[in-house]
């Protein structure tokens, strides 16, 4: 959303030009006294004039991010954010790699001083206090690799590790490198994209940038600069000694600035106070460590305020606000800015004000920058001349009124003084933002998601050796990894030994199944209805086919039930709700955040449902904080405007309070009575609410299951909102089921459901999914290890120091009070409360409510010591540390859910998973904690846990009756069976063509070496991911793109890899032919397909050769010539057979045969070779 046109308005002010000249000559005033709203505009304008490196220091982390976002819209080039490490000064762990990368990019930009535009860097006191690598060491360890120059690769890789880089199978982040034979990928902080170096011997033959999301190369480069990572103390990997040179002097960002640089301070007094506060907290942390017996260096590991003020003496400095000297005089430029009016979300007064400022001679120009600009422009256009909202402003505004869909921190009125008028610049400029219009601004950086793109095969990273998997044709087994087996790639008379890679699955009684690579799309990870390990199937026993048939029957029955319910809902009638009123538009315009696309889709779907004559029954799925409540609130407001009452049903008292707070806050400007029924209300208050519901004076009521009691009588209930229905009891669910036929129902849930199920149920169950997170959430820093008093004490005190709150999970009620005593001894200053399931409901609700409210004083709870009852629906952004005791006794999905209770705001969150120091852990527990350690964010382990949660969400949606079938065949296969049955029944109901059947497994067994050799791709996990991705390709275009990508990423395709993609092409043709197998017998090919029996044998022989023998369901022909020749002939024959099949009339239907008929199906004519699906009993 570039808004450079707004900067240009200020840049042309004569006072700004004078200021730029003063700075250039070194005669600038110490401080300008600018109002806060004008500062980013003046800074962006100065950058345009000065063309010098600028470091802008704000007074807090949050203000640095707000400024970064504003300047990214206003400045000519995007600013760099010098981030604060997400660790405390005395931490023994390094910051997360993302933060290291951000800081390294800034240091590389300043150190290298390239010819491009001088940078604008935004930072905070906390970021500046953390020392950096000395500039001399940074320069000394920077290397340049030029195209066509020699490179000693082993020495280069050793140096990269020394300066902080890490070797990884795939390069997706700054500071990573990957070596694959003569190709090396590396991402240096000196480059915006990772770079691929292709070697010819020891010569860098090619240097290309590539996209980390697609892994495909783009532009060619002449050189790459390998700059060190900021965290690295060269030659030492000990984080506690980093950045401290022998002299003991710490280096800071200011040491990287030359005499051209300009240091800009937002507000000097606020900066000094913030810096001093951070120093005091660090000193307390130091004292805590000393008290616990830990050794602390004499030198503090941070830059003090005195050191900062000394260092800045040599750098020209400008203060935008007030300097520390506190002079009251302001620069002439500052006097031109005044504060604009505020409207407190009252849209009518806003429109009236815009009308009064709307001058015919353009002497006043008004610009409205709002996330709701499109809606505001519509409201203006209904009353006045039509104006469309813009999404950018590259030039100064030309009209008297402009609406822009964007976000800025604050607005102002700018009135040029006389010296500007003499030059004809007499226009008054008014800028209004969401801050003035709605009274509340959420910074855009908080909303924006900058998810790091992952390599394309990461979607297939949910398997680990030892996991239970499901083969569609053979059942549940254990994935044991990849194996290479020797096969005959010649003939029976002239054997040639070759290798082929297979996926090894282990079944009951030690039976083994070797799955060929082209069939990996038939294998998926097993997820059941609980954490229990599934029983393994016995190959050849028929039990898997029986289980699958039972599940298919159950899925068909459920599909019929769903269609029947849908039909009944379609027959029900009620008067449709009205279209959106002006109040509805006004209320929605006052929403202080920008909606995500899927949130808007959910809102539109709900409104469309309400405006139909059939009652609504819609499910909205989305995590906590993703915007479900706003969807419900808008629906409730729409219902109330039609004179209907709304009931919001929630599972707990605390959630009721949170929803009540949200509803009353958002709907305060409107004559709507909102009440709450919960244990927090007195008897008199409850009676008043019940009376209001009966006589219709209560419009919206929010409450727990008490809302379903007999004493609650509504005057005219129109909408029921249910939050987390699965958490209600059987009786409550039965009553809700009856209500569904009478009123509109909107159900909200935070438990995700699989996309396959979501798509499969479209048309029979109204579901909206909100998947876009609302915030740029920092990865949670996880600590996993044995219990240590010092670590627990440090973790709690660190959180209390930043005025946050702590979850402490101890899952044994019998010993929870012993842990309470220990915590009180470790942190006597903390206010600790206990919560567990054996407390009375009222007492538990009160404790949870006090914790959720935060607050201050004696009522505040600092540490909530609880069992595993932390509610998934609670949104407590102030709780950003969780400590889990005996973490080895939780399941992986449970651990991820617990970790997900923190890190819901922009504040760095910490999770501590502790186990008993003395008692040994089981291997499974050790593996779970290892998985947790490896994944700080959206990694493979996270995907596993998310998938488990999705499947549980599917179970909640489908009901307990299906759990047995789900356990028998796994959620993934069951949901696909259900989706298939729904699609089939819908097609039959609507008279539409039946969906095509899913392709069956095709056996391809040819005398070829197939796979990706270890010399080509050494990492086995990466090969599995690529194999699974390859098996899922569905077109010739996708296969070609896959081949090109492999060549780009890993080098020229070896013959075995070419054979792999050749098999994938054969598979596509085999599916088109409905072929069962493509094999060889001696020197003849055999293609088996039912369609061959319906073809004219003479016509087939004319097309494919006189050597062809055509049987009832197969055709055979000779294999001769070189492998390339016979491979081409086989491909041509398959194409011709497919063309003939396309001309045949549809085959007559007949009873469906089993997809699996035991071991006989695996027999091959040539016993000397490995069968395509080999079973090894024993």
N, C-alpha and C positions, 0 to 999 in steps of 0.2 A: 504494500500500500504506500507507494512513494508520495510524499507530500512536499516535494522540493519547491513547489510554487509558493508555499507559505514562507519558506526560508528566504526566497528571493525578494519577497515584500520587505523583510527586515534588512536584507543585505544591501538594498539600495538606499537605505536611510543615511543621510549625511552624517548623523551622529555616529553611526556604526562605522562609516568610512574613516571618520576622524579617529575613532578608537583603534581601528586596525593600523592606521598610520602611526599612532602613538606607541602601540606595541612593537611595531617594526623598528622604530627608532630607539626603543628602550626607555621611553618616557611615559609609559602607561601608568595610570593610578594603581595604588595597591588594591583597592576594591571598588566595585561598581555599584553595589547596593541594589542590584536588580531584584524585582519580585520573582518568586520561585517559578511561576508559569512561563516567564520570558526567557529563562536561562538556557534551555535546550535550543531555542531559536537563535539566540545571540551566539551561542557556541558554534552552531552549524554555519551561521553566516561568517563568523570569524575564520573558521576552517577554510571556507571558500576563498576568503581574501588573503590569508596568510600563507597557505600552502607549506605549513611546518608541522612536524610531529607534535601532537598535543596529548597530554595525559590529564584526564579529567577525574578528580578525586571527589566522590560524594561522601556523605557522612554515615552511610549504612549500606549493608548488603542489598536490602530491598530497593533503596533509592538508586543504587548503581544499576540494578537491572531495569528499573523503570526508565532511567536515563538512557540506557543502551537501546531499549526498545523505541523510545521517542526519537533518538538520533538516527536510528536505522531508517526511519521514515523521512527525516528532515535533511540529513547530510548527503553530500554527493556520493560518498562511498560508505558502505556499512562500517560502523565502528567495531573495534575489537574489545571484547570483555575480558579483562584480566581478573580471573575468578579467584575466590578465596578457597583454600583447601578445606575439604569437609572433615577435617580432623582438628582436635585441640592442639595447642602449642606443645604440650608435654606427652602427646600420644606416641606410643611405640610402633604404630602402624602408619604406613604411607597413605596419602590420599588416594581416592579412586582414580583410575586411569583417565577418565573423561576430564577431570579437573587438571591433572598433570598436562594433558594434551592442550587444553585451553591456554594455560599459562605458558607452555612451550611455544605455541604459535606466536604469542605476543613477544616473547624474548627473541625468537628467530627473526621476526619482522624488524625489531629494533636493531638487532645485532648485525644483520646482513645489509641493512640500508640499501635495498634494491632501488632501481630507478623508478619504480611505480609510485603512485600517489602517497605522500606522507600519511602515516596512520593517525587515527583518532582512537585513543584507548580510554576506556571507562573502567574505573576500579573503585574499591572501598578500603577503609582503614584496615579491616581484617585481612584483606588480600595483600595489602602493602606490608603488614607486620610480618608475614611469613617470608623468611629470607629466600633468596634464589641463588642459583649457580653464579659464581663470579663471572663477569663479562670476559675476562681473559681466558678462563677455563672453557667458557662456552665457545669462544672463537677458536681456541687451540684444538678443540675436539670436533669441530665442524669439518666435514669432508665434502668434496665436490667430485662427482663421477660424470665424465663427459662422454658423449657418443664417439665411437671409434677409438677410444683410449683404452689402454690395458688396465685390468683390474685384477688384483689377487683376491679372489673371492673368499677364501678361508680367513685371511687376515681381516677383510672388510667385515665379515659376519662377526668375528670375535670382537672387533671394535664396536659394532652396533650393540652387542650385548653389554659391553662395558659402559656405554653411554645411555643405557636405560631401555633399549628396545627388547621386545620379546618375540621369540619364534612361535608362530601359530600356523595351523594348516591352511587357513584362509585369512587374508588381510582385509579387515573390515574397520579398523580404527587406527588412529595416529599412534605411532610407536610400536607397530607390529611389522614383522617381516615373515616371508615364507619362501623357502627354497625348493624348487622342483627341477632337479637336473640342471640344465643350462638356463633356467628362467628363475628370476628372483623378483618377488613383489615386496615393496616396502612403502610405508607411509611416514614421511618425514613431516615434522611440524612446519617446515619451511615451504610446504606445498599444499594447495587446497584439496588435492586429490591424491590417492595412492599412485605409485609409479611402478611400472613393470619393466625390468631390465632383462633383455634377451642377449645371452652371451654366445659368441662364436669363438670357441676356445677360451682365451683370456681377454678377448676384446668385447667391449660393450657395443654389440652390433645394432641394438635398437633400444631406445628409451621412450616409453609411452605412458601417458596418464591413463587411468582406467576408473570406471564407475564402481564403487564398492558394493552397490546394490545388485548390479547385473554381472559384475566382474569382467565386463567387456572393455577393451581398449578404446581410447578416443584419440586425442591429439598426440602427435609425435613431439618429443622434446629434444633439445640439444644437450641438456645436462640435468642432473638432479643434485640438490644440496641436502646432505644428510646432517641435520642439526641435532644436537643432544637433547634429551628430555630434561625438563626443568628439575625433576626430582632427583636426578642422579648426582651423587657425589662420586666423581670419576674414580674408578678403581675400588669403590666400596659400595656394597649393597645394603649397608646398615642405615636405615632411615634416621636413627637417632643422631647420627654424626653428619648428616648431609648439610651442605652449604656452609660449613664452618672451616674457613681456611686456617692455615697454621697461625696466622697473626691473631686469630680470635675475632676479627672484625667480620660482621655479617654483611653480605651484599643484598641490596634491595633493587627494586625496579628502577629507581632513580639513577643507579649507577650505569644503566644502559642508555641514558639520555645524553645527547651531545649538546653543543652550545646553540644549536638551532631550535631545540625543543622548547615547548611552552608548557609549564605546569599550571593547570587551572583547578582551583579549589572551589567547590560549590559554596560552602559556608564554613569559614575557618573556626569559629567558636564551636559549632556543632561537631566539626571534625575532631577538634582537640578533646572535647568531652567524650566522644565515642571512643577515641584512642585510649584515653585514660581509663575508661570503664573496662575496656578489653584488657589493659595491663593489670588492673586490680583483680579481674577474674583469673587471669593467668597466675598471678601471685598466690591466690587462694588454692589453685590447683597444685602449684608447686609445694605449698605447705601441706596439703593433703597427702601428696606423694612422700614427703619427708616423714610425716607422722606414721605412714604405713611401713617405713623402713626401707623404702627404695632410694637408691643413690641418685642425686640430682646434680647436674653440672653447675659449677659456679656461674657460668655465663648463661644468661637467659636466652632461650632459643627463638627470640623474636626481636624485631626492630622496635625500639622504644620511641616515644614521641620526641624526646630530646635528640635522638639520632636522626630521626626524620627531619626535624627542623634544621639540624646541622647540614644534612645532605642537600636540602632544597636551596641552600644559599647560593649554590653555583648554577641554579636553573632559574630562568626568568619565570616569575610567578604572577598569576592574576587570580583574584578572588571575585567570583560572580556575585555573591551575597555580601555579607559583612565580614570584614577582616577581624583578626584578634584584637587590633587596636581599637575597634569599636567606633570608628568615625561615623558621624551621623550624616555627613554630606554624601550625596549620591551623584553619580555620573550623569551628565545631561541625557544620555540615552535612557537611563533608568527612569527619569522623570516623565518620559513619554508613555509609560505603561501604567494603566490603572486596572483595578479589579472589575470584572463584569458582574452583572446581576446573577443571582441564583434562583432556581425555579422549583426546587424540591419535588420533582416528578410531576408537577402540574403542567400539563401540556397546553391547555388553553391559554394561560398567561404567557407561555413561551411564544405561541403563535401570534398573540397580540403584540408582544414586544418586537418580534421579527417584522411585523407589519409597520410599526411605528418607525423602525430603522430603515425601511425599504424606501430609498430615495430615488427619484427619477433621474437625477443628474449624476448618479454613482459617486456622490461625495462620501457616502458611507458604504463600505463593503462588509458584508457579514458572511462568515463561513461557519457552518455547523459541522463539526467533526464528531461523529457519534457511531457507535455500533448499531444503532437503530436508525441511521440516516434514511434508509429506504422507507421505513414506516413514517418518519417525520415528514419526508418529502411528499408522501401520499396525503397525509393530513393537511399539509399546506396547499397542495394542489386541489383538494376538495373545496377550499375557500377562495383561492386566488389563482393566478396564472400557474399553469403546470410547470413544475421543475422536477427533473429526474435526478436521483442521487448518483454521484460519481464514485468510482472506486480508487481514483488517484488524482493528483493535481501536480502536473509537471511544470506548469506555468502559473504566474500570478492569477488569481481569480479575475474573470472579466465581467461577470454580472454582479448585480447588487446583492444577490443572495445565492449561496452555493451550499449544497449538502454533500458531504463526503462520508462514505462508509469506511471508517477507520477508527483509531483510538489514539488519544494523546492524554497526558496526565492532567492538564489544566488549561484554561483559556484566559484571555485578557482583552482589554481594549487598548489599541495603540493609536495615539494622536501625535503626529509629527509636529515639531515646533517650528518657529518662524523661519529658521534657516532652510528647512525643507520646503516651506511654502514658496519661498522666493524662487525655487527651481521648479515650481509647478506641482509639487507632491503634496496635495492638500487633502488626500483621501484619509478618512478615519477607517481603521481596520478593526473589526470585532470578531473575535474567535470564541466560539462556545463549544464546550466539550461535554462529555457525559458527567463530568464532575459538577458543572454548573447546572445542567439540565436535570439530572437525577439525584445529585447530592452524594453519590458514592461511585468510586472508580476502582475497578479491579484492573491491575496492570495487564497489558496485553501479553507480556511474557509469561504471566501466570496461566493464561488460557492456551497459549500456543503449544502444540506438540511438535517437538523436533526429534522424532524417533529416528534413531540411526538405522539406515537401511542395512538389512542383512543379506548375505549371499543367497542366491535362489534356492540352493539345496537345504538351507536351514529349516525349511518347512518339513523336512524329512528326518529331523534329528531327534526323534522321540523314542528311538530304540537304544538299548544298551544290552550287551551280552548278559544273559541270565534273565532277561525280561520274558514274561509270558506273551506269546503272540498267537494270532488266529490265522490259519491258512483256510481260505474259503472252501477248499475241496477236501482238506484233511483234518481240520479241527485245531484244537488248542495244544500248542507245544511250547518248548523253551528255545529262544533264539540263542545259539551258541557262537555265532560269528561267521566269518567267511572262511572257506576252505578251498584249497586248490587240489584238483584231482587230475591224474594222468588219463588222457583219452587217446583213442586212435584217430588221427586226423587224415589217415590214408585210406586204404581199402583192406579187405580181409586178406587178400593175397600180397599186398604191398603195404604193410602197416607203417605208419609214421607216428611217433610219440609226440603228443602235445599236451598242453595244460589248459584247463578250463576252471573258472572260479564259480563256486556255488555258495548259496546261503544254507547253512546247516541248522536244521531244527531237530530238537530231541523230543520224542514222544514217550508214552507209557512203556514200561519194561525196557527202557534203553533203546527203543527203535529210533532210527535216524532217517531224516528226509533231507535230500539234497535238492534245493529248489534252484532251477536255472534262472539266470539273471533277468531274462525277459518276462518272467512270471512274478517278479517281486511286487507288482501291483495287486496281487491276490493275497498278500500277507499284510496284516495290520497289527498294531499293538493291542493286547487284550486289556480291557478295562471292565471290571464287573461292577455289580451294584454295591460292593463294599471292598475293604482292603484284603479280604481273604485270598489266599493263593488258590487258583482254580485247579481242579483235577485235570490231569493230562489225558488226552484221547489216546485210544489204542488203534494203531494203524490197521486197516483191514477188518475191523470189527463191525463196522456199520453203525456204531453208536453216534458218530458225528452226524451222519446223514439223518438219522432219526431225530436227533436234537434240533437239527436245522429245519427239518420239516415241521416239527412241533412249533418252533418259534415262528416259522412262516405262517402257520395256521393261526397262531395267537396274534400275529401282526395283522393278518387279514381281518380277524374278528375285531380288533381294536380299530382298524381303519373303517370298518362298517359302522361301529359305534360312533366314531367321530363324525362320519358323514351324516348319520341319523340325527345327532345332536345339532349339526349345522343346519340340516333341513328343518328341524323343529324351530330353531331360532329364526330362520328365514320366514316361517309362517306367522310368528308372533308379530304383533303390531302395537305401536304407540305413536303419539303425535311426534313428528320430528322436531328437534331443537332448531331454533332460529339461526340464521347466518350471523356472522360476527357483527356486533354492534360497535358504534364509535367508542363506547367504554371499553369493550374488549380490546380494540386496537390500541387505545390509550394505555390500558393496563399492561399489555404486552410490550408496548414501546418503553415502558418504565423498567423493563428487565435490565439490570445493570451489566449483564454479561452478553457476549455474542454466542448465539446458539451454534452447536455443531450441526453438521449436515444431517446426521442420523437422528439427532434430537428434533430437528425441524420436521423430518419425515414422520417421526412418531407423533408429533403435535398435529400435523396435517391429517394423518390417518385417524387419530382419535376424533378430531372435529368432523371428518367425513362420516365416521360411524355414527356420531350423534345427530347429524343432519339427515340420516336415513330414517325411514319409518320403522325399521327393525331395531330392537334393543341391542346395544353394544355389549360385547363380551371380548375385551382385548387384553392381551398380556404384554406388558412392557418390561424388557429385560435389560439391565444395565448395572454396572458396579456402583458402589457408594460414591456419591459426588459427581456422577455422570449426568445428572439433570433429570432424573425420573420425577422428582417431586414437582418440578416446574411444569412438566407435562400434566400431572394430576391437578395442579393448581389452576391451570388455564381451563381444563375441562370443568372443574368445579365452578369457576367464575362464569363460564358459559351456561351451566345448568341453573345457577342462582338467578341469572338475568331473565330466565324464562319462568321464574317463580317456583322453581323446584328446590327441594332440600338435598343436601349432600352429606353423606356419612363417610368418614375416612377411618378405616379399621386397621389398627396396627397391633403387633403381637406383644409389645411391652410398653410400660408406663413412660420410660425414658424416650422411646421413639415418639410416643404421643406428644410429649412436651416439645421435642425438637420440631415436629411437624406443626404444632400449634404456633410456635414462635415464628416459623417461616410464613405460614398463612396470614397471621395477624400483621406481620411486618409488610408483606407485599400488598395486602388488600386494605391497608389502613385508610387510604383516601376515599374509600367507597362505603356507602351505607349498608354494610353487611355485618351480621352478628355471627361471630365465630366462637364456639364454645368447646370445652374439653370435658370428657367423662373419664376419669381415672382415679386411682387411689390417692392422688394428691389433692382431690377436691373434698371439701367438707360435705356432710349430709345435706345441709341447707343449700349449698351451691349445686349439688347434684339434683335436688328437687326442682330448683329453678330451671336447670337445663332441661330436665325431662318435661316440665310444663311448656317451656319454649318450643320443644320439638313437637309437642301435641298441638299447640295453637299456631305453629308456623312462624313464630317470631325468631327462632334460631334457624339461620340459613345453612351453616356448615357446622357439623359436630365431628370432633376427632377423639377417638377413644380406643380402648382395648376391647377384649371379647365381651365386656359388659354391654357393649352396644347391641349384642345379639340377644340380650335377655328379654323376657316377656314384658317387663315394665317399660321398655323403650318403645314408644309409639310415635310414628312420624305423621305429620299432617299431609305431606305430599313428597315422599322420597323419590328423587329422580335419578340420582347417581350414587353408586357405592364404589369407593376406592378401597382396595384391599392390598395392604403392604405385607409381603412375605406370607402368602396363604398357607404354605406348607408347614408353618410353625404353629398353626392352630390345631386343636383337637378334632376328633371324629365328629362330635356333636355339632361343633361350630361349622365344620365343612358341610355337613348335611343341610344346615340352615342356609348357608351361603348358596348351596346348589339350588334350593327352592327360590331364593331371591333372584337368581340369575334369569328366571323366566319372567320376572315382573319389572325389574329396573335395569338401567345401564350399569354395567360392571367394568371397572378398569382395575386390573391386577398388576402390581409392581413386584419385581423380584430382583435381588442382587445376585442370585445364583445363575451363572451362565448356562446356556444350552448349546449343543453342537449345531454348527451351521447346516449340516446335512439334515438334521431333524427340522430345523427352522424352515429350510427350503421345501422339505418333503411335506410339511403340514400346511403349506400355503394353500389357501382356498378352503380349508376345513377348520382352521384355527387361526384367529387373528392374532398375530405376534409381531411386535416391533422390537428391534434390537438396537440399543444405544451402545456403541462399541468405542467411540472416540473419547479418550480421557480428557478431562478439562484442564489439566495442568502440566507444566513441564516439571515432572517429578524427578528429583535426584535419586540415583540408585541408593538403596539402603545399604549401609555398611554393616556387614555381619561379622560377629566374632564367635568362634566355635572352639570350646575347650573345656577343661575341668573347672570346677567351682574354685573361685579364688576370692577371698574377702576383699582384697584390694581392688580387684577389677569391678566387683559389684558396687563397692563404695564409690569408686571413681565414676562409674557409669551413672549412678543416681545423682551424684553431686554435679556432674557436668550438665545434666538435664535441668536440675534446679537452678544452676547458675544462669541459664538462659531463659528462666521462668517457664519452663515446660513441665510436663507431667510424665509419669512412668507407669507402664504396665509391668507387673511382676507376676508371672504365671507359675503357680505351684499346684499340681493337679491332685494333691492328697488332702482331703478335708481333715483327716486325723492329725496331720502334722503341720497344718498351715499356721497355727498359732505359735509353734516353735520357730518357724521361719520368720514370723512377725517379730518375735523377740530379738532374733539375730539382726534383722534389718534395723530395728530401733537402736540397737547397740552400735551398728556400723554408721548409721546416719541419724543421729538424734535430732537434727534440725528438720527432718522431713516429717510431714503429716501423713501418716500411713493409715489406710482403711482396708478392711478385709471384706471380700465378697465371694460367696460360694452358693451352690445350689441347695444346701440344706438350711439356709436362712429363710425366714418368712418372706413372702412375696413383697410385702410393704417395706420391710427393712432393706431387702436387696435393691428394690427400686429406688429408695431414697439414697443409698450409697452410690449407685450407678448415676443417678441424676446429679448428685453433688460433683462427682468426678467429671461428668460430661460438661457441666456448666463452667468448670475452671474456677473463675472468680479469684478473690483474694481474701486474706485474713484467716480467721480461725476455721471458717467453713470450707476452705480450699483443701482438696485432697491432692497431695503431691505424688504419692505412690499408691496405686491400687493393687493390692495383693489378692489375687483371685485364682480360682480354678479355671479350667478351660471353658468359661462361659462368656467370654468377651463377645458381645453381640455383633454379628456381621453387618447389621444395618446401621450401627452407630457411626457417626462421623465426628471424631474428636481430633481436629487438626492440631491441638495444642499438646497432644500426647505423641512424642516422637522418639521415645526409647522403650523397648520391650525387652525384658529379661525372662527367659524361659528356663526354669529349673528342671532337671532330669529330662532334658530335651531328647535323650536317646529313647524315651518311652513313648514318643509320639510318632504317628505316621507322617510320610513326606507331605502329603496334601495338607494335613493338619498344621505342620510346621510352616508351610507357605501361607496358609490362612492366618496363622498367628502373626507372621512377619508382615502380612498385608494390613494389620491393624494400625501400623505406624507408616510414616512416609506419605501421608495424604495431603500435605501442604508443600510449600516450597522450602521448608526448613529441612536441613539434613537429618535423616532419621538413622537410628542405630538399633540393631537387634543382637542380643547376646543369647546364644544357645549353650547352656552349661550342662555338664554331666558330672556325676559323682567321681571324685578323684580316685577312690579306692576300688569301687566295684567295677568289674570288667564289663565292657559293652559286647552285645552280640554282633556278629559280622554284618547282619542286616542293618542294625542301628548305625554301625560305623559307616556303612555305605550310604545310608540316608543323609547323615550329617556331612559326608564328603560331597554329595550332590549339592547340598545346600551351600557349602563353602564355595563351590565352583561357580555358582550363579548368583550374581548380585542383582540382576535385573531380568530382562526378557531373554534369557538363555534357554538352552535345551531343557534343563531341569525345571525351569519355570513353565515351559510348555507342557511338560509331563503333568505337573500339578494342576495347571489350568485345564488340561484335558480331563483329568480325573474329576475336577469340579463340574465341568460341562456335562459329563456323563451322569453325575449325581443330579444335576439340574434336569436332565432328560428323565431320570427316574421319578423325580418329583412331579414332572409334567404328565408322565404316562401313567403313574399310579403303581401301587404295590403289587397289583395282580400280575404285572409283567416282569417282576424282578427275577423270578425263577428262570424264565426264558432268556433274560438279559445275562444272567450269570452263566447260563449254559453255553452261549455262543459269543458273548461279549457285546458291549454297547454299540461299537462301531458297526458291526455287521447287522445287529438287530435294527438300528435306526435306518440303515439303508434298505433292509427288507420292508420296514414299515413305510418308508417314503415311496418305495416301489409299489406297494399295495395301494397306498392312497392315490397315487397317480393313475394306476390302472382302474380303480373304482370310479374315480372322477371322470376319466375318459368314457367309461361305460355309461355313467349317469348322464353325461353331456352329449353322448353320441359322437364323440370325437375319436380320431384314430388312437389305437392303443399305443402306449409308449414302447419303443423298441426294447427287446429283452437285453439284459446286461450281457456283454460278451463273455463267452465261456473260455476256460483255459485252453490254450492251444499249445500242443507239444511241438517244439522245433528242435530236432536232434540231427545236426549235420556234422560232417567231419571237419570241424573248424576249431581253432583255438580262440576262445572268447573271453573278454574281460579287459580290465584296465590294469596293466602290469604294475607291480610294486615299484619298478624302476621309473614308471611314468607318474604314478600318484602313490606315494609311500604311506600315507595315513589311512589305516583300514576303515576308521569311522567315516572319513570323508568319502572313500570309495563306496561304502554302503549307501550313503546319502545320495551320491550321484547315480548309483545303480537304481535306487528306488525312484529317483526323479526320471531317469531314462525310461523305466518300465511304465511310467504314467503318461508318456508322450502319446498324443493322439492324432498327429498329422505329419505329413511329409515336411511341411514348413517348420514344425517344431523340431523334428529330427535334424534338419539342416542347421537350424539355429544352434542346436545343442552341439553338433559337430564343430561349428565355427567357434563356439565359446570354448570348447575343450582345447582346440588348437591355439586360441588366443591365450588361454590361461596356463596351459601345461605344455605347449609345444606340439609339434607335428604328431598326428595320430599314429600310434603303432598299429601293425596289422590286426592284433587281437581286439583293439578298440574299434577299428573299422568293421570287423566281423560282428561286434556287438550292435553297432548301429544298422548293419545289414540285417541282422535278426529282427531288430525293431521294425524295419520296413516290411520284412516278410510277415511279421505279426499283424501289421495293419491290413495287408492284403488277405491274410488268413481270416481275420474278423469279417472282412467284406464278403468273403466266400463262405463264411460259417464253417470253416475247416476245423477238424478236430486235431490233425497232426500233419507235420511235414517232416518226414524221416528218410533214411536211406536203407537199402538192403543190398549189400554187395555193391555192385556198380549201378544200381537203379534208385531213382527217387520214388518215394511213395507219398502222394497227397490224398488224405482221407477227408471227405466232405459229403454230407447227405445230398447236396445239390447235384453232385456228379451223376448220381443215378437217374436224374431227370433230364440229363443232357443227351443230345444226339451223338452217339459214339463216333460215327464217321466224321461228323463236323469237328469234333474235338481232335480227332487224329489228324485231320487236314491242317488244323491250326497249330498244333504243337509238335507234329512230326510222326512219321510212320512207325517209329519205334515205340510209340505210346500203346499201353495196354489199358483198356477202360473196363473197370468192373462195376458192380452195383453201387458201391459207395467210395470207390477210389480210382485213381489213375496212377500208373507207373510209367517211367520213361528213363532212358539211359543217362548216366552221369559220365561225361568224358571231357577231355581237354584239361587245361589248367584250372586251378580253383577260380580265377577271375572269370574264365569262360563259362564254367558250369554254374557259377553263382548268377551270372547275367541271364543264362538260359532259364534257370529256375524262377527268377523274378519275372521274366517275360511270360512263362507258362502260367504263373499265378495271376498275372494281369489279364491274360486272355480268358482264363476260366472265370474270373470275376466279371468280365464283360459279358460272357455268355450267361452267367447266372442272372445278371441284371435284366436280361430279355425273357427269362422264364416266368410263367404265371406263378402266383403264390403257392407254396406247398400246402397240401391238405393238412389240417390240424389232426393230431393224434395224441393219445394219452402221454403226459409228460414223463420222461424217463429220469431216473436218478442221475444226478450229476456225478455220482461217485459209485463205482461198482466194484470196489475192492481192489486187491492186488493184481487181478488179471488185467486191469486196464493199463498196467505199467509194463506189461511184457513187450519186448521189442524183438524183431526178427534176428537181430545181430547181437548175440550174447557176448561177443568179444568187447563191446563198447559199453560205456556207462550209460544206463538208461536216463532219459530226460528228467525223470523224478525218481531218484533212487532211494529205496528204503533198505535200511540195514537193521535186521533184527538181531539184537544181542548186545 
